Amino acid sequence: MSESKNENIVWQTYKVSAAQRAEQKNQQPCVVWLTGLSGAGKSTLASALDSRLHELRHHTYVLDGDNVRHGLNKDLGFSERDRVENIRRVGETACLMVDAGLIVITAFISPFRKDRKMVKSLVKPGQFIEVHVSTPIETCEGRDTKGLYKKARSGQIKDFTGVNSPYEVPASADVTIDTSDNSLEDCINQLIDYLSKFGYIRTQPKAL
């Protein structure tokens, strides 16, 4: 009879708590989860938000859909099963980063509500901020910087979100942003206003 793979694993606790790590950084750690179609502007928003928070001397890290597939998730494809596992691994990684006191910004299509709900369940209440980048598919397809929509329309790519695989719009996103109607600066200001309003960040740089 084989042993359960979790039978002899216990959670190791350490003297420095998550609250102490967050206090040291003078911020409320959280996951800013950007979800939307390919070409919606998620990576652009993530990079710009990361830069703005860095200017405010906050401690951040960006997890990007393409980047994690070069390492952490390079063994995964794009079937529904692999995409679910992709988000699960990212969620677990983000959870550890939140425990370290960081503000984690993620840029993933993450098309399925149940997967986003799963990630939300990994962190404490209030630590998951769902941002729906609601840019219309016509705009996304018009950008098509990677040529993915063209390949999907021609049948070269299967299970492509918005073409031959569904995108489930968030039922109640914390923030909704349409990059086709707003400048990048306006979009970032909207996110900064939210993070400031609910006490995640300061809006003035911390003195050195």
N, CA, C and O of each residue as an XYZ file, in Angstrom:
832
protein
N       0.846     -1.176      0.000
C       0.000      0.000      0.000
C       0.893      1.242      0.000
O       1.767      1.382      0.856
N       0.674      2.136     -0.956
C       1.526      3.321     -1.053
C       1.067      4.385     -0.064
O      -0.118      4.507      0.247
N       2.047      5.152      0.421
C       1.737      6.219      1.354
C       1.128      7.400      0.614
O       1.453      7.651     -0.546
N       0.249      8.117      1.287
C      -0.250      9.367      0.726
C       0.918     10.325      0.607
O       1.755     10.408      1.506
N       0.976     11.050     -0.503
C       2.120     11.928     -0.716
C       2.156     13.100      0.270
O       3.182     13.763      0.416
N       1.018     13.352      0.949
C       0.990     14.445      1.931
C       1.059     13.937      3.376
O       1.026     14.735      4.313
N       1.153     12.638      3.557
C       1.039     12.046      4.890
C       2.122     12.522      5.851
O       1.856     12.724      7.036
N       3.327     12.700      5.352
C       4.440     13.060      6.226
C       4.892     14.504      6.064
O       6.017     14.856      6.417
N       4.004     15.336      5.525
C       4.334     16.741      5.322
C       3.585     17.597      6.331
O       2.368     17.481      6.476
N       4.323     18.458      7.028
C       3.697     19.377      7.987
C       4.119     20.801      7.629
O       5.174     21.015      7.032
N       3.279     21.775      8.004
C       3.583     23.171      7.737
C       4.568     23.680      8.785
O       4.311     23.586      9.985
N       5.685     24.214      8.331
C       6.707     24.737      9.231
C       6.439     26.215      9.512
O       6.297     27.011      8.584
N       6.372     26.571     10.769
C       6.148     27.973     11.146
C       7.475     28.626     11.535
O       8.417     27.958     11.959
N       7.520     29.957     11.377
C       8.735     30.710     11.679
C       8.406     31.878     12.598
O       7.245     32.256     12.751
N       9.449     32.445     13.211
C       9.252     33.483     14.222
C       8.725     34.793     13.631
O       7.928     35.481     14.269
N       9.159     35.138     12.430
C       8.717     36.385     11.811
C       7.355     36.144     11.142
O       7.230     35.290     10.264
N       6.356     36.892     11.561
C       4.992     36.680     11.047
C       4.743     37.479      9.772
O       5.501     38.387      9.431
N       3.675     37.124      9.079
C       3.273     37.860      7.882
C       2.957     39.311      8.228
O       3.283     40.222      7.466
N       2.327     39.522      9.371
C       1.995     40.882      9.798
C       3.260     41.708     10.024
O       3.291     42.891      9.686
N       4.290     41.105     10.584
C       5.549     41.813     10.807
C       6.235     42.172      9.492
O       6.810     43.252      9.354
N       6.167     41.262      8.536
C       6.779     41.555      7.240
C       6.036     42.686      6.534
O       6.661     43.538      5.902
N       4.707     42.700      6.637
C       3.918     43.769      6.030
C       4.196     45.103      6.730
O       4.313     46.136      6.070
N       4.300     45.084      8.056
C       4.564     46.313      8.816
C       5.923     46.891      8.451
O       6.079     48.107      8.346
N       6.896     46.028      8.260
C       8.238     46.479      7.874
C       8.205     47.229      6.541
O       8.963     48.176      6.330
N       7.319     46.793      5.650
C       7.224     47.402      4.324
C       6.217     48.555      4.274
O       6.084     49.229      3.253
N       5.520     48.772      5.375
C       4.557     49.864      5.479
C       3.507     49.808      4.360
O       3.232     50.804      3.690
N       2.933     48.615      4.181
C       1.894     48.438      3.179
C       1.030     47.249      3.563
O       1.397     46.453      4.427
N      -0.114     47.139      2.917
C      -0.982     45.995      3.118
C      -0.804     45.063      1.919
O      -1.231     45.405      0.816
N      -0.189     43.903      2.105
C       0.058     43.007      0.973
C      -1.242     42.520      0.353
O      -2.247     42.331      1.038
N      -1.199     42.323     -0.952
C      -2.395     41.886     -1.666
C      -1.994     41.365     -3.048
O      -0.852     41.505     -3.483
N      -2.969     40.765     -3.714
C      -2.812     40.341     -5.107
C      -3.718     41.217     -5.963
O      -4.937     41.207     -5.795
N      -3.124     41.969     -6.874
C      -3.896     42.742     -7.846
C      -3.990     41.874     -9.097
O      -3.047     41.804     -9.886
N      -5.127     41.219     -9.270
C      -5.268     40.196    -10.305
C      -5.916     40.798    -11.547
O      -7.124     41.030    -11.574
N      -5.097     41.052    -12.586
C      -5.594     41.598    -13.842
C      -6.045     40.461    -14.748
O      -5.247     39.596    -15.111
N      -7.315     40.462    -15.110
C      -7.875     39.425    -15.970
C      -8.553     40.073    -17.171
O      -9.176     41.127    -17.045
N      -8.431     39.442    -18.332
C      -9.054     39.969    -19.534
C      -8.515     39.259    -20.762
O      -7.626     38.414    -20.658
N      -9.042     39.592    -21.903
C      -8.665     38.945    -23.153
C      -7.213     39.240    -23.524
O      -6.619     40.203    -23.039
N      -6.660     38.405    -24.380
C      -5.347     38.681    -24.947
C      -5.419     40.003    -25.708
O      -6.324     40.207    -26.518
N      -4.472     40.896    -25.451
C      -4.471     42.197    -26.108
C      -5.257     43.258    -25.381
O      -5.347     44.391    -25.852
N      -5.836     42.914    -24.231
C      -6.642     43.886    -23.490
C      -5.793     44.971    -22.845
O      -6.283     46.066    -22.568
N      -4.510     44.665    -22.605
C      -3.625     45.651    -21.983
C      -3.167     45.267    -20.592
O      -2.675     46.116    -19.848
N      -3.320     44.005    -20.226
C      -2.985     43.559    -18.869
C      -1.502     43.753    -18.544
O      -1.165     44.310    -17.499
N      -0.626     43.302    -19.424
C       0.811     43.404    -19.155
C       1.267     44.856    -19.122
O       2.121     45.224    -18.314
N       0.702     45.680    -19.997
C       1.033     47.111    -20.009
C       0.604     47.760    -18.702
O       1.351     48.545    -18.117
N      -0.600     47.431    -18.246
C      -1.091     47.967    -16.974
C      -0.240     47.472    -15.806
O       0.093     48.244    -14.907
N       0.110     46.187    -15.818
C       0.906     45.619    -14.731
C       2.254     46.323    -14.625
O       2.699     46.658    -13.528
N       2.894     46.544    -15.752
C       4.205     47.198    -15.763
C       4.108     48.636    -15.266
O       4.938     49.086    -14.476
N       3.094     49.349    -15.735
C       2.936     50.750    -15.343
C       2.568     50.877    -13.865
O       3.063     51.772    -13.179
N       1.708     49.994    -13.375
C       1.346     50.020    -11.961
C       2.546     49.682    -11.094
O       2.764     50.307    -10.057
N       3.318     48.702    -11.514
C       4.536     48.322    -10.803
C       5.476     49.528    -10.697
O       6.029     49.790     -9.629
N       5.653     50.254    -11.791
C       6.537     51.426    -11.807
C       6.027     52.516    -10.868
O       6.796     53.116    -10.118
N       4.716     52.762    -10.922
C       4.147     53.807    -10.066
C       4.299     53.443     -8.588
O       4.654     54.295     -7.773
N       4.037     52.207     -8.248
C       4.170     51.787     -6.849
C       5.631     51.820     -6.410
O       5.929     52.132     -5.257
N       6.537     51.499     -7.325
C       7.966     51.579     -7.010
C       8.358     53.022     -6.707
O       9.136     53.272     -5.786
N       7.828     53.971     -7.472
C       8.092     55.383     -7.223
C       7.607     55.797     -5.836
O       8.204     56.656     -5.187
N       6.526     55.179     -5.396
C       5.974     55.456     -4.071
C       6.672     54.646     -2.978
O       6.261     54.662     -1.817
N       7.735     53.936     -3.369
C       8.581     53.131     -2.473
C       7.817     51.966     -1.834
O       8.021     51.626     -0.669
N       6.942     51.376     -2.630
C       6.277     50.155     -2.190
C       7.017     48.943     -2.727
O       7.772     49.033     -3.694
N       6.786     47.811     -2.083
C       7.466     46.557     -2.430
C       6.510     45.696     -3.242
O       5.477     45.252     -2.741
N       6.866     45.467     -4.494
C       5.962     44.805     -5.430
C       6.684     43.716     -6.220
O       7.911     43.618     -6.210
N       5.878     42.900     -6.906
C       6.426     41.985     -7.902
C       5.328     41.669     -8.908
O       4.159     41.530     -8.547
N       5.720     41.556    -10.188
C       4.771     41.243    -11.253
C       4.934     39.790    -11.686
O       6.041     39.337    -11.974
N       3.825     39.074    -11.729
C       3.771     37.741    -12.322
C       3.021     37.876    -13.641
O       1.841     38.226    -13.659
N       3.712     37.597    -14.744
C       3.127     37.785    -16.066
C       2.905     36.440    -16.749
O       3.710     35.519    -16.612
N       1.808     36.341    -17.481
C       1.425     35.086    -18.109
C       2.501     34.471    -18.982
O       2.763     33.273    -18.881
N       3.130     35.267    -19.839
C       4.175     34.744    -20.711
C       5.436     34.397    -19.926
O       6.072     33.372    -20.175
N       5.788     35.259    -18.978
C       7.045     35.057    -18.239
C       7.054     33.756    -17.445
O       8.060     33.046    -17.446
N       5.959     33.430    -16.770
C       5.975     32.224    -15.941
C       6.030     30.956    -16.781
O       6.432     29.900    -16.292
N       5.626     31.060    -18.048
C       5.686     29.889    -18.929
C       7.099     29.635    -19.454
O       7.341     28.631    -20.124
N       8.029     30.539    -19.154
C       9.430     30.294    -19.495
C      10.134     29.477    -18.423
O      11.214     28.936    -18.664
N       9.535     29.382    -17.243
C      10.188     28.667    -16.151
C       9.231     27.829    -15.341
O       9.110     26.626    -15.571
N       8.547     28.449    -14.393
C       7.657     27.754    -13.463
C       6.671     26.841    -14.178
O       6.431     25.716    -13.739
N       6.102     27.318    -15.269
C       5.040     26.572    -15.954
C       5.423     26.178    -17.378
O       4.552     26.044    -18.238
N       6.702     25.993    -17.633
C       7.121     25.690    -19.002
C       6.691     24.292    -19.463
O       6.748     23.981    -20.653
N       6.266     23.459    -18.522
C       5.823     22.109    -18.884
C       4.340     22.062    -19.248
O       3.822     20.997    -19.582
N       3.650     23.206    -19.188
C       2.208     23.233    -19.428
C       1.881     23.739    -20.827
O       2.567     24.607    -21.367
N       0.812     23.175    -21.408
C       0.316     23.637    -22.696
C      -0.856     24.580    -22.495
O      -0.919     25.300    -21.498
N      -1.784     24.577    -23.441
C      -2.910     25.504    -23.387
C      -4.255     24.796    -23.424
O      -5.272     25.413    -23.742
N      -4.272     23.514    -23.104
C      -5.549     22.824    -22.946
C      -6.244     23.384    -21.715
O      -5.613     24.050    -20.894
N      -7.534     23.121    -21.582
C      -8.259     23.641    -20.411
C      -7.620     23.122    -19.119
O      -7.481     23.870    -18.151
N      -7.236     21.856    -19.104
C      -6.628     21.276    -17.904
C      -5.313     21.967    -17.564
O      -5.053     22.274    -16.401
N      -4.482     22.212    -18.578
C      -3.195     22.860    -18.337
C      -3.372     24.323    -17.933
O      -2.593     24.853    -17.141
N      -4.380     24.958    -18.472
C      -4.610     26.359    -18.111
C      -5.086     26.470    -16.664
O      -4.736     27.419    -15.963
N      -5.867     25.517    -16.229
C      -6.290     25.477    -14.822
C      -5.074     25.293    -13.916
O      -4.945     25.974    -12.899
N      -4.184     24.375    -14.286
C      -2.982     24.136    -13.491
C      -2.057     25.343    -13.527
O      -1.405     25.654    -12.530
N      -1.993     26.016    -14.653
C      -1.193     27.235    -14.777
C      -1.627     28.265    -13.735
O      -0.793     28.840    -13.037
N      -2.923     28.491    -13.636
C      -3.445     29.481    -12.685
C      -3.276     28.995    -11.253
O      -3.001     29.797    -10.361
N      -3.435     27.692    -11.015
C      -3.243     27.169     -9.657
C      -1.818     27.435     -9.166
O      -1.620     27.884     -8.037
N      -0.846     27.161    -10.007
C       0.552     27.378     -9.615
C       0.839     28.858     -9.384
O       1.523     29.229     -8.430
N       0.314     29.685    -10.255
C       0.501     31.129    -10.099
C      -0.149     31.604     -8.802
O       0.421     32.417     -8.074
N      -1.345     31.091     -8.519
C      -2.033     31.463     -7.290
C      -1.241     31.082     -6.055
O      -1.139     31.871     -5.115
N      -0.683     29.890     -6.047
C       0.123     29.454     -4.905
C       1.374     30.318     -4.761
O       1.774     30.656     -3.647
N       1.988     30.673     -5.884
C       3.167     31.538     -5.849
C       2.807     32.920     -5.324
O       3.514     33.474     -4.482
N       1.706     33.474     -5.821
C       1.255     34.781     -5.362
C       0.949     34.769     -3.868
O       1.231     35.737     -3.162
N       0.370     33.667     -3.393
C       0.042     33.528     -1.973
C       1.306     33.609     -1.116
O       1.315     34.276     -0.082
N       2.360     32.935     -1.542
C       3.627     32.989     -0.809
C       4.199     34.400     -0.815
O       4.750     34.852      0.189
N       4.073     35.090     -1.930
C       4.586     36.456     -2.022
C       3.803     37.415     -1.132
O       4.378     38.326     -0.535
N       2.502     37.210     -1.044
C       1.681     38.010     -0.132
C       2.107     37.753      1.310
O       2.178     38.683      2.112
N       2.389     36.504      1.638
C       2.857     36.161      2.970
C       4.181     36.861      3.273
O       4.480     37.166      4.428
N       4.967     37.110      2.232
C       6.235     37.818      2.393
C       6.038     39.325      2.526
O       7.002     40.055      2.756
N       4.801     39.796      2.383
C       4.503     41.214      2.574
C       4.448     42.020      1.295
O       4.384     43.248      1.348
N       4.471     41.360      0.139
C       4.513     42.072     -1.136
C       3.125     42.395     -1.686
O       2.136     41.740     -1.359
N       3.086     43.418     -2.527
C       1.926     43.666     -3.374
C       2.230     42.970     -4.694
O       3.155     43.358     -5.407
N       1.458     41.950     -5.017
C       1.706     41.127     -6.196
C       0.736     41.538     -7.298
O      -0.478     41.563     -7.095
N       1.289     41.859     -8.467
C       0.478     42.248     -9.612
C       0.552     41.115    -10.631
O       1.644     40.729    -11.049
N      -0.589     40.587    -11.028
C      -0.582     39.483    -11.983
C      -1.284     39.888    -13.272
O      -2.260     40.637    -13.256
N      -0.768     39.381    -14.388
C      -1.367     39.659    -15.692
C      -1.608     38.328    -16.406
O      -0.717     37.786    -17.061
N      -2.840     37.812    -16.265
C      -3.208     36.520    -16.843
C      -4.609     36.615    -17.437
O      -5.497     37.236    -16.854
N      -4.800     35.999    -18.593
C      -6.142     35.951    -19.161
C      -7.095     35.342    -18.142
O      -8.196     35.852    -17.930
N      -6.671     34.253    -17.513
C      -7.453     33.558    -16.473
C      -8.950     33.597    -16.789
O      -9.714     34.271    -16.098
N      -9.364     32.878    -17.829
C     -10.721     33.025    -18.366
C     -11.843     32.430    -17.527
O     -13.011     32.760    -17.738
N     -11.506     31.554    -16.574
C     -12.560     30.829    -15.869
C     -12.786     31.374    -14.450
O     -11.840     31.518    -13.674
N     -14.036     31.671    -14.127
C     -14.367     32.243    -12.818
C     -13.931     31.335    -11.675
O     -13.451     31.813    -10.647
N     -14.095     30.029    -11.851
C     -13.772     29.108    -10.758
C     -12.282     29.145    -10.425
O     -11.901     28.946     -9.272
N     -11.443     29.398    -11.419
C     -10.002     29.465    -11.163
C      -9.642     30.745    -10.422
O      -8.810     30.728     -9.514
N     -10.266     31.853    -10.807
C     -10.018     33.109    -10.094
C     -10.545     33.020     -8.663
O      -9.934     33.547     -7.734
N     -11.685     32.348     -8.496
C     -12.238     32.145     -7.155
C     -11.302     31.285     -6.319
O     -11.147     31.519     -5.120
N     -10.678     30.292     -6.943
C      -9.737     29.425     -6.241
C      -8.546     30.235     -5.722
O      -8.130     30.068     -4.575
N      -8.003     31.105     -6.564
C      -6.874     31.933     -6.136
C      -7.294     32.835     -4.975
O      -6.556     32.996     -4.003
N      -8.468     33.411     -5.086
C      -8.976     34.282     -4.016
C      -9.060     33.536     -2.695
O      -8.826     34.117     -1.635
N      -9.392     32.248     -2.754
C      -9.546     31.447     -1.527
C      -8.204     31.163     -0.852
O      -8.172     30.774      0.316
N      -7.102     31.352     -1.568
C      -5.786     31.046     -1.010
C      -5.289     32.128     -0.048
O      -4.478     31.856      0.837
N      -5.782     33.352     -0.229
C      -5.313     34.459      0.594
C      -6.406     34.888      1.566
O      -7.541     34.418      1.481
N      -6.068     35.763      2.469
C      -7.026     36.216      3.463
C      -8.054     37.157      2.830
O      -7.788     37.751      1.785
N      -9.227     37.295      3.456
C     -10.236     38.224      2.943
C      -9.643     39.621      2.759
O      -8.941     40.130      3.633
N      -9.933     40.223      1.628
C      -9.431     41.565      1.350
C      -8.077     41.599      0.672
O      -7.607     42.669      0.286
N      -7.432     40.433      0.518
C      -6.103     40.422     -0.086
C      -6.116     40.097     -1.577
O      -5.061     40.054     -2.211
N      -7.284     39.873     -2.133
C      -7.404     39.576     -3.570
C      -8.239     40.666     -4.216
O      -9.410     40.845     -3.882
N      -7.633     41.392     -5.140
C      -8.317     42.481     -5.838
C      -8.463     42.080     -7.300
O      -7.481     42.033     -8.042
N      -9.692     41.792     -7.705
C      -9.945     41.358     -9.078
C     -10.160     42.576     -9.966
O     -11.088     43.357     -9.757
N      -9.294     42.724    -10.953
C      -9.379     43.842    -11.889
C      -9.737     43.297    -13.267
O      -8.945     42.589    -13.890
N     -10.915     43.626    -13.730
C     -11.348     43.176    -15.059
C     -10.906     44.208    -16.092
O     -11.415     45.328    -16.119
N      -9.962     43.826    -16.934
C      -9.547     44.683    -18.038
C     -10.521     44.381    -19.175
O     -10.332     43.436    -19.941
N     -11.557     45.198    -19.267
C     -12.742     44.867    -20.064
C     -12.679     45.364    -21.509
O     -13.711     45.503    -22.165
N     -11.495     45.625    -21.993
C     -11.305     46.101    -23.362
C     -12.035     45.194    -24.362
O     -11.835     43.980    -24.337
N     -12.872     45.754    -25.237
C     -13.655     44.924    -26.178
C     -12.762     44.071    -27.079
O     -11.637     44.448    -27.406
N     -13.290     42.926    -27.464
C     -12.508     42.000    -28.290
C     -12.128     42.635    -29.627
O     -11.078     42.310    -30.180
N     -12.958     43.530    -30.154
C     -12.625     44.183    -31.425
C     -11.336     44.989    -31.303
O     -10.506     44.994    -32.212
N     -11.179     45.669    -30.167
C      -9.958     46.441    -29.926
C      -8.777     45.510    -29.715
O      -7.693     45.736    -30.252
N      -8.993     44.461    -28.930
C      -7.922     43.493    -28.662
C      -7.440     42.854    -29.960
O      -6.239     42.725    -30.198
N      -8.390     42.461    -30.784
C      -8.039     41.801    -32.042
C      -7.387     42.784    -33.007
O      -6.533     42.401    -33.806
N      -7.787     44.044    -32.934
C      -7.184     45.061    -33.778
C      -5.729     45.307    -33.420
O      -4.912     45.623    -34.286
N      -5.406     45.161    -32.131
C      -4.015     45.307    -31.705
C      -3.212     44.080    -32.150
O      -2.240     44.196    -32.896
N      -3.628     42.930    -31.689
C      -3.049     41.629    -32.064
C      -1.544     41.690    -32.316
O      -1.059     41.254    -33.360
N      -0.815     42.239    -31.342
C       0.629     42.442    -31.516
C       1.394     41.139    -31.719
O       2.464     41.138    -32.327
N       0.855     40.031    -31.217
C       1.536     38.738    -31.348
C       0.997     37.903    -32.520
O       1.503     36.818    -32.803
N      -0.024     38.420    -33.186
C      -0.617     37.688    -34.302
C      -1.409     36.466    -33.878
O      -1.647     35.568    -34.685
N      -1.817     36.425    -32.620
C      -2.489     35.236    -32.093
C      -3.932     35.115    -32.570
O      -4.396     34.016    -32.870
N      -4.641     36.236    -32.642
C      -6.031     36.182    -33.107
C      -6.081     35.692    -34.555
O      -6.941     34.893    -34.923
N      -5.152     36.180    -35.362
C      -5.104     35.770    -36.764
C      -4.887     34.264    -36.873
O      -5.527     33.588    -37.678
N      -3.968     33.747    -36.046
C      -3.699     32.307    -36.066
C      -4.907     31.520    -35.563
O      -5.228     30.456    -36.092
N      -5.574     32.052    -34.536
C      -6.748     31.363    -33.987
C      -7.885     31.340    -35.012
O      -8.565     30.326    -35.167
N      -8.086     32.451    -35.703
C      -9.155     32.526    -36.710
C      -8.895     31.562    -37.867
O      -9.831     31.054    -38.485
N      -7.621     31.317    -38.152
C      -7.278     30.429    -39.266
C      -7.172     28.970    -38.835
O      -6.897     28.093    -39.654
N      -7.392     28.713    -37.543
C      -7.363     27.345    -37.041
C      -5.992     26.855    -36.620
O      -5.834     25.682    -36.285
N      -4.991     27.736    -36.631
C      -3.645     27.331    -36.230
C      -3.499     27.200    -34.723
O      -2.639     26.462    -34.242
N      -4.336     27.912    -33.974
C      -4.324     27.838    -32.510
C      -5.692     27.377    -32.036
O      -6.713     27.968    -32.387
N      -5.706     26.326    -31.244
C      -6.949     25.836    -30.656
C      -7.094     26.372    -29.233
O      -6.112     26.779    -28.613
N      -8.311     26.370    -28.727
C      -8.590     26.786    -27.346
C      -8.076     28.193    -27.065
O      -7.510     28.445    -26.002
N      -8.269     29.114    -28.013
C      -7.830     30.493    -27.822
C      -8.991     31.320    -27.292
O     -10.048     31.395    -27.918
N      -8.791     31.930    -26.150
C      -9.855     32.662    -25.466
C     -10.419     33.788    -26.331
O      -9.681     34.606    -26.880
N     -11.732     33.805    -26.433
C     -12.424     34.829    -27.198
C     -12.733     34.415    -28.612
O     -13.583     35.022    -29.263
N     -12.044     33.368    -29.112
C     -12.270     32.892    -30.475
C     -12.891     31.509    -30.447
O     -14.021     31.326    -30.900
N     -12.160     30.525    -29.916
C     -12.705     29.164    -29.843
C     -12.660     28.594    -28.426
O     -12.742     27.381    -28.229
N     -12.529     29.484    -27.447
C     -12.601     29.107    -26.032
C     -13.224     30.286    -25.287
O     -12.907     31.436    -25.590
N     -14.106     30.023    -24.317
C     -14.850     31.120    -23.688
C     -14.023     31.952    -22.701
O     -13.039     31.482    -22.131
N     -14.456     33.192    -22.523
C     -13.958     34.033    -21.428
C     -15.137     34.352    -20.533
O     -16.135     34.913    -20.986
N     -15.026     33.999    -19.268
C     -16.107     34.237    -18.312
C     -15.868     35.554    -17.589
O     -14.968     35.670    -16.757
N     -16.686     36.538    -17.920
C     -16.553     37.883    -17.347
C     -16.768     37.830    -15.839
O     -17.695     37.165    -15.377
N     -15.926     38.522    -15.058
C     -16.130     38.540    -13.603
C     -17.532     38.999    -13.231
O     -18.062     39.954    -13.799
N     -18.119     38.305    -12.269
C     -19.471     38.659    -11.837
C     -19.486     39.959    -11.051
O     -20.445     40.727    -11.129
N     -18.424     40.206    -10.292
C     -18.371     41.423     -9.472
C     -16.917     41.826     -9.244
O     -16.395     41.703     -8.136
N     -16.276     42.302    -10.295
C     -14.885     42.725    -10.196
C     -14.764     43.915     -9.235
O     -15.681     44.729     -9.122
N     -13.639     44.001     -8.557
C     -13.392     45.136     -7.656
C     -13.131     46.408     -8.454
O     -13.529     47.499     -8.044
N     -12.468     46.266     -9.584
C     -12.168     47.396    -10.469
C     -12.385     46.928    -11.905
O     -12.000     45.814    -12.259
N     -12.999     47.772    -12.732
C     -13.172     47.484    -14.157
C     -12.521     48.595    -14.967
O     -12.784     49.778    -14.749
N     -11.661     48.195    -15.910
C     -10.907     49.165    -16.707
C     -11.024     48.800    -18.183
O     -10.827     47.646    -18.563
N     -11.344     49.783    -19.002
C     -11.392     49.599    -20.453
C     -10.273     50.444    -21.053
O     -10.364     51.671    -21.072
N      -9.229     49.799    -21.537
C      -8.076     50.538    -22.044
C      -8.338     51.179    -23.399
O      -7.518     51.958    -23.885
N      -9.482     50.855    -24.017
C      -9.809     51.487    -25.300
C     -10.415     52.873    -25.101
O     -10.428     53.687    -26.024
N     -10.918     53.141    -23.891
C     -11.586     54.410    -23.609
C     -10.794     55.328    -22.698
O     -11.166     56.486    -22.512
N      -9.704     54.827    -22.128
C      -8.950     55.605    -21.149
C      -7.458     55.549    -21.457
O      -6.954     54.556    -21.981
N      -6.760     56.635    -21.123
C      -5.319     56.655    -21.290
C      -4.678     55.741    -20.251
O      -5.305     55.384    -19.254
N      -3.436     55.371    -20.493
C      -2.722     54.527    -19.539
C      -2.618     55.227    -18.197
O      -2.787     54.595    -17.154
N      -2.346     56.510    -18.209
C      -2.231     57.265    -16.962
C      -3.546     57.251    -16.187
O      -3.548     57.073    -14.969
N      -4.660     57.437    -16.888
C      -5.969     57.414    -16.228
C      -6.257     56.033    -15.631
O      -6.813     55.931    -14.537
N      -5.880     54.981    -16.347
C      -6.095     53.621    -15.849
C      -5.292     53.378    -14.573
O      -5.803     52.805    -13.610
N      -4.044     53.812    -14.573
C      -3.190     53.620    -13.398
C      -3.696     54.458    -12.238
O      -3.692     54.003    -11.094
N      -4.128     55.672    -12.521
C      -4.680     56.514    -11.449
C      -5.902     55.850    -10.815
O      -6.105     55.938     -9.604
N      -6.709     55.190    -11.636
C      -7.881     54.490    -11.117
C      -7.466     53.373    -10.153
O      -8.084     53.188     -9.104
N      -6.420     52.637    -10.515
C      -5.932     51.560     -9.652
C      -5.286     52.115     -8.380
O      -5.498     51.587     -7.288
N      -4.503     53.173     -8.527
C      -3.859     53.793     -7.364
C      -4.911     54.339     -6.402
O      -4.779     54.197     -5.187
N      -5.950     54.962     -6.946
C      -7.027     55.495     -6.098
C      -7.684     54.375     -5.301
O      -7.987     54.547     -4.121
N      -7.904     53.236     -5.936
C      -8.523     52.099     -5.239
C      -7.602     51.598     -4.131
O      -8.042     51.407     -2.998
N      -6.346     51.388     -4.447
C      -5.402     50.856     -3.454
C      -5.228     51.814     -2.286
O      -5.075     51.385     -1.142
N      -5.251     53.108     -2.571
C      -5.124     54.112     -1.516
C      -6.385     54.191     -0.662
O      -6.313     54.248      0.566
N      -7.528     54.193     -1.317
C      -8.814     54.306     -0.616
C      -8.993     53.203      0.411
O      -9.514     53.447      1.500
N      -8.564     51.987      0.075
C      -8.773     50.854      0.973
C      -7.535     50.507      1.796
O      -7.457     49.429      2.386
N      -6.568     51.428      1.833
C      -5.465     51.318      2.777
C      -4.337     50.364      2.424
O      -3.556     49.976      3.293
N      -4.244     49.984      1.156
C      -3.157     49.073      0.771
C      -1.832     49.818      0.631
O      -0.767     49.253      0.880
N      -1.901     51.079      0.232
C      -0.684     51.836     -0.060
C      -0.758     53.254      0.497
O      -1.807     53.722      0.939
N       0.417     53.931      0.458
C       0.514     55.360      0.686
C       0.469     56.037     -0.678
O       0.756     55.394     -1.688
N       0.119     57.302     -0.731
C       0.147     58.024     -2.006
C       1.292     59.021     -2.055
O       1.433     59.750     -3.037
N       2.113     59.066     -1.011
C       3.310     59.887     -0.999
C       4.515     58.992     -0.722
O       4.438     58.085      0.106
N       5.636     59.247     -1.417
C       6.820     58.416     -1.168
C       7.261     58.473      0.282
O       7.215     59.529      0.913
N       7.686     57.344      0.804
C       8.208     57.283      2.158
C       9.577     57.912      2.208
O      10.419     57.637      1.352
N       9.817     58.756      3.202
C      11.119     59.406      3.346
C      12.212     58.394      3.613
O      12.013     57.438      4.363
N      13.360     58.600      3.005
C      14.484     57.687      3.204
C      15.199     57.995      4.513
O      16.176     57.328      4.854
